[in-house]
Amino acid sequence: MKKVKLITDGACQGNPGPGGWAALLRYRRHKNELFGSSPHTTNNRMEMAAAIEGLCALKEPCEVEIVTDSEYLKKGISEWIHGWKRRGWRTADKQPVKNLDLWQKLDELAGRHRTKWTWTRGHASHADNNRADELASAAASSQSFSKGYGPDAQSPSYDLRDVPEPAPDLLFGADVAEG
């Protein structure tokens, strides 16, 4: 199984506002930089977009270390998601999980690989994280995508205007027992 490092970052000008994401993929001596944007989104959605798009770029199951400066992303996918799924995608205080569409896509993609999630301090001495930050910020400003890259039919929309409303049974259904 190939060992890949995926370094991710998201940026947003205003929250919500125009956003950008970046994913750096490293395999042996090879490096691939992907970035993209959304006109109306949040920083958390862009952080998740970077991980989703980076994992989508892998053409076969891999051992992947995902490096992120987002505690929301790292804790969400490695800690909180287990309880959300047990509770029917509700938080501990019985509210619908925010960014459900992206959490479900990320969960599906992460399940195809052997993943390890690593947190790093943002804007610190991690060269690849700093590069991802530069790319994500530039994508947010220019609303651009990396050369040869564009969202495909499998990519979720990262624009808040396209976020599906929670199904009525998630909002008003029977109480879901805690944990």
N, C-alpha and C positions, 0 to 999 in steps of 0.2 A: 504494500500500500504506500503510495507516494505521501511524503510529509511536506505539507504546504503551510506557509505562514500567511495569514490574511490580516492586514493592518487597516483599520477602518476609521472614518471620521465623518461627522455631519456638521453643517453650518447653516445658520438661518439669519437673515437680516430682518430683525423684528421677529417676534414669536407669538402669533404666526406672521409669516412673510415669505419673501422669496428664499428658497433654500437650495443647498447643494450637498452632495455626498461624494466621498472618494473611498476607493478600495485599492490597496496595493497588495498584489499577490506575489509571493516569493516562493520559488521552487528551485532548489540548488542555486545555481548562479543566475537564474532567469528572474526577471522582474517585470510585472505588467501593472500598469496604472490605469484604472478605470475611474471615471467621474461622471456625474450627471446632476440634474437639477429638477426643481419643481417650482412653479410660480407662486403657490400659496400653500404653505406647509408649516410644520413646527420643527424645532431642533431635534426632538426625540424621534420624529418620523424620519428625518434625514440620517440620524445615527443608525436606525434600523435599516434604512434603505442601503446604506453602505455594506452592512453585513449580508443582507439578502442578495444584493447584486454581486458581491464578491463570491458568495457560495454558488450562485447561479452560473458563474463563469467557469466553475469546475466541471469538467466533462465526464469525470468518473469519481467513484467514492475515494476519498482521501482522508488521511489523518491531518486535521486542520487545527492549528492554533490561531484563534481569532484574538487580536490585540485591539482593545478599544479604550478610549478615555471616558466612556460613558458608563457611569455606575448604573444608570437606568437600564441600559442594554445588557450589561453583564449580569446584574442581579436578576433582571426580568427573565432572561433565558436560562440561567443556571440555578436560580433559587425560587423565585415567585411563581414561575409557570406551572410547577407541579401542583401547587395549591389552587391556582386558577382553574386548571383542568379538572381537578377533583370537585371543585365547586361549580362546574358548568360555565367556566370563563367569567367568574365573578371574583372580585377582590375579597379580602378578609372582612370588609365592612359591607359586603353583599352588593356592591356597585358593579355595573358592567365594566370589564377591563377596557381601558382606553387603548386605542390602536390595535384592536382585536384582529383586524384583517392582516396586519403586518406580523403580529405575534404568531398567528396560525401559519402564515407562510414561512416565517423564520423557523418555527418548530419543525415543519415538514422538511425544509432544506437541511437543517442541522441533523435530522434523523438519517439522512443519506450518507453522512460522514461520521468519523470518529472525531469529536470536537473537544477542544479545551479552550475555555474563555479566560483571557488574561486582561486585567485592568492595568493601565499605565496612567500616570499623571499627565494631563494635557498641557501643552505649551512648555514642556520640560526638555530633558536632554535625550528624548527618544527620536532619532533622526527620521525614521519612517512615519511615526505619528505626526511629526511636524510637517513632513511632506504631504501627508493625507490632509492635514488641516489647511495647508496652502491650496491644494487642489479643490477641496470642498468649498472653501471661501471664494475662490475664483469662479467656480461653477455657480455658486449662489449669486454672485455679482453679475456674471455674464449670461446666466441661464443657458449654459452650454453642456455638451456631452463630449466625452473623449472621442478621438477620431476613430471612426469605424464602429462606434457603439451607439446604440439607441435602445430604448426599452422595447422588448418584444411582447408578444401576446401573453406570455407567462408571467411577465412582471406586473406586480400590483401597482395601482396608482398611488403616488405619494402625496397628491394634492388633496387638501382637506375638503374641497368641494366635491370630491368623488368618494369620500368615506361613506360606506353603507351605514345606514341607521341600524342600531341593534334590533334584532327581530323582536316582535311584541312579546313572545314567550320568554325572552331573556329579561325583559323589563318588568313584566307583570305576572310571570308564571309563579308556580308554587315555590315556596321558600326552599332554598338549597341548604342542606345541613352543612355546618362548618366542618372542615377537615377530616 
